[in-house]
Amino acid sequence: MNVDPLISCLLVTTGGRERFDYLQRSVTDFCRQTYQRKELVVVFDGAHHHDQSICKAYLAQLARDDITTIENERPSSLGQLRNISRGAAHGEICCQWDDDDFHHPQRLERQLKALIESGRQAVYLQEVMHYFIKRRDLYCMNWRATPAMGHPGTLMLKRSANVSYPESGEQSACGEDLAVAMQLHEKKEVCLLEGAPHLYVYISHGANTWPDDHHQMLANSLSISRGQLTRRETQIRDGLRAFDFGRDPVRVQGNNGPAFTIGGA
């Protein structure tokens, strides 16, 4: 593999007006990546008849050669849409790039380095931050004890990897990324990037693929303790400076209570 391969970031979206603020942030996060050899493949799910005019106009006015949009008009599962994006990728490396999460400027650079050094087909982040945007609570989550061992939405893999998202059945609509993670684990082709939770902020906003109670279950079972957060406070603060959480403070929570706050006046 080349030391500086083209990375295709794969974004699937309904593109509705209610999604615009999240999409804009996700695309901005792509544009400010420190790794330069990249492209963004945006697949619009047109089957649900959302008003996509604002999102499409925004992408058009950016006029970037490294952003490609694909309009999919036929009814498709999320798994099918993700496979469409992968099929349109030009890069030697593919990276799942969800439209409603925060991506640190060094995400591509750090994950690619781990992937190359491992010699494996795929890399996941073992730890991520999980942000409940309405109540402004932020958790540090360690996914090691889960079947995927890392957050399924942080997948970066070689395009040549012989895996695909399920296109039918229950997991094609929800949990499609976990299905891919399990395929990769079966082949023993997964490496994990540890100790960098700031590279990805998983957002719970009330309109996610998974319901709110699922997100809370994850926070209850996977978040690290207040004591662990306190010991890592400097690292977490430094890492999260790349993101704008707004003017009000955000509580950084452990599984046994709040540890500290970030942001605010």
N, C-alpha and C positions, 0 to 999 in steps of 0.2 A: 504494500500500500504506500502511496506517496506520503511524504511527510506533511504536505499541505494540500490535502484533497479538497475538492469541492464538496461542501456540505449542503444538502437540500433540507430545509426546514419545512415540515409538512403541517399546514394549518387547515383544519376543516371548520366551517362556520355556517350557521343559518343566515348570517349577515343581516339580521333584522335590526330595526332602529334601536331596540332595547339592548342590543349587543354592541353598539357602536363604541361606547367608551372603553369597553374591555378590549375590543378588537384593535382600536387605535393604540392603546398602550402596548398590546402584544406586538404589533407591527413596529412601533417605536423601539421596543426592546430588541427586535431583530436588527433594526437599522443601526443601533449603537453597539453591536457586538464587537469585541476586540478582534475576533477572528474575521478576516476579510473575505476569504474565498467561500462565499455562501450564496444561496438563493432561497427565496421564499415561494413556495407553491401553495396558493390559496384556492381551496375548493369550496364553492358556494353550493349549499344544499337548497336547490330551488323547488323541491317537491312540496314544501309546506307553505308556499306563497307568502313569505315574509316580504315586507317592503325593504328591499336591499339597496335602494338608491343611494342612501347616505354613505354606506360602507363602500359601495362600488365607486362612487364619486371621489371619496377620500383616497382610495388606492390609485385611481386614475390620475389625480392631481399630483401625487408623489412622483409619477413619471420615472420610476426606477427600473433600470434594465434587469435588476436581480429579483424582481417580483413578478410572478406569473399568476394570472387568475383563470380558473376553470369553472364554468357554469354547468352544474349537473341538474338536469330538469326531471329526470325519471325518479320515481320513488326508490330510495336506497337506504339501507341500514347504515349505521355509523361505521361498521366494519367495512362495508363496501366503499364508503366515501374515503376512508383512510387508505384502502388499497388503490383507489383511483389516484389519490395524491402521490402515493409511492410510485405508481406506474408512470406518472408524469415527471418524476424527478430526473435530473441530469447528473446529480452528484454521485460520487463513489460512496458517500456516507449519507444516511438519512437520519433526521432527528424529529421526533414528534414535538410539535410546537402548538400547544393548545391556545385557543383564542381568548381565554378568560383568566389566564394565570400570569404571574410576573416572572420574567426571565432576566437574571443578572447579566450584565455586559460580558462577563467572563465565562458564561455557561458553555458556549461552544468550545472555546479554547481549552477549558479545564477537562471537559468530558472527552474531547478528542485525544488529548494527551494520555488520559487514563486508558482509552481504548487501544491506542497504538502500543503503549507499554505492556498491556495485558496479552496481546496477541489473540484475543477472543473476538467473537462476532458482534458483541453488544456490550453496552455499559449503561447502568442505571445509577441514579443518586440514591444512596442508602438513607440519607437524611434530607428532609425538606422542611421549610416553614409552612405552616397551615394557618391561613388568615380568615377569620370569621368577620367579614367586612362590616356587617350591620352593627355588631356589638363591639367591634374594634378589639378583638382578642386574637393574639398571635401565639401559636404553639410551635415548638421544635419537635418534629416527629422522626422517630427512628423506625424504619420499615423492615429492619433485619428479621424480625420474628414472623413476618408475613410470608405466604407462599412465594411471592415475587422477590422477596428479600430487599427490594428497592421500590421506589415509587414508580408504578407502571407507566405513568404519563411522562416520565423523564427519559424515555428510551432514545438512545442513539445507537444505530447499528450499521454495519456494512450493507450496502445495497445488495450484495451478492448472497446475503443470508437467506437460506431456504425456509422462510416462515411467511405467514400471511395472517391478516386479521380475519376472524370468522365473518362470513357474509350472511349467514342465516342462523336461526336458533336464538336462544335467550341471550347469549353473550355477544351477538352481533350488534345489539342495541345498547348494551351496558356491560362493561367488563371486557370489552374487546381487546383492550391493551393488556389486561391480565392474561388473556388467552395466549397472546404472543409471548409474553414473559415466560409462561410455562413451557411453550414450545422450545424456547431458547435454553431454559434450564435443563430440559430433557436431553438436549444436545450438549450440555455442559459448555455452553458458549457465552456465559454471562460473567462480566466482572462488575464490581461495585466500587463507586467512588464514595469514600467515607469522609466525614469531617467537614463538609462544605454545604450545610443546609441553606445558606443564603443564596445559593445559585438558583433556587427555584422556590417561588412562593405560590403554594396551592391555595386557590381562592374558593371559599364557600360564600355564595351570594344569594342563595335562595332559588336560583333557576338553573342549577347544575344538572348534569346527567343523573348523578346520584342524589337522592333526597337529603334534606337537612339532617335527619336522624342518623343517616349513615356517616355523614361528616362528623357529627358529634361522637358517634361510637369510635371513630378513628382517633379523635382527640383524646378520648378517655383511655383508650387502650395503648396508643403508640407514643404519646407525648412523653418527653423526659421530665424529670422532677425539677422543682424549684431550686433545689441545691445544685443540680447539674447546670441549670441555666445561669445561676449566679456565678459559678466557676467559669463559665464560657461567655460571660456578659460582654467583655471587650471584643472578642472575636465576632459575636453575633451583631453587636452594634456597628462595628466596622463594616461587616459584610452588607448590612441592610441600608447603609448610607446611600447606596446606589438607587434606592427606591423612594418615591414620594408617596407617603401614606396620608398626606393631607395635614391640615392645621391642628387637628385635635390629637391628643396623645393616644397611643396604642399600648394596651397591656400585654406584656409578654408573660404568658401563663405556663406554669408547670402542671403536672397532673395532680399536684397537691396544693395548688394555690399560686397567686401571682408572684413573679420574681422582680420585675422592674418595668418601667415604661420607656417608650421611645417616642420621638416626635413631640409635637405640642409646642406651646409658647415657652 
